[in-house]
Amino acid sequence: MPSISTRRANATDAGTVVRFIHALLDELTGGKAPAPDDVRQSAEIMLADAGVVAVIATADDEPVGIMVLNECTAIYAGGKFGYISELYVRPEKRSKGIAPHLLEVASREGRARGWKRLELAAPRQPKWKRTLDFYLRNGFEELGPRLCRII
């Protein structure tokens, strides 16, 4: 088990954030991720948003994962809550405790902000069943499908 540490990402981490998010999107879309420059623009906007916390996980002094946590508000959630919009660990570093460590960071951040819940969307099933099973083992419950409309 590697020694895992985390830190908040800032504007100087845009390159690292872009690499991880591009890899995540590439994996989820089967190699059809947007161009890295498009991801960079979104990453810079995200890192400048006060309602967003991006966390970089490091193992043995090497960046190995990222989590992006957003503060949201909804009546059904009793006010403010956290939404994990991205969580990615490099494939060769998976199953080494890094993602559960990032989820614990999200829980600590949420408790510090007074949130009562964390939400996330798992990738499409059944292809990503392993991902869904991971979240279920780590205390998340299925709420139903998540939908979007491009505008």
ABEGO torsion letter per residue (X at the ends): XBBBBBBBBBAAAAAAAAAAAAAAAAAAAGGABBBAAAAAAAAAAAAABAABBBBBBBBGGBBABBBBBBBBBBAAAGEBBBBBABBBBBAAABGAGAAAAAAAAAAAAAAAAGBABBBBBBBBOAAAAAAAAAAAAAGBBBAEBBBBBBX
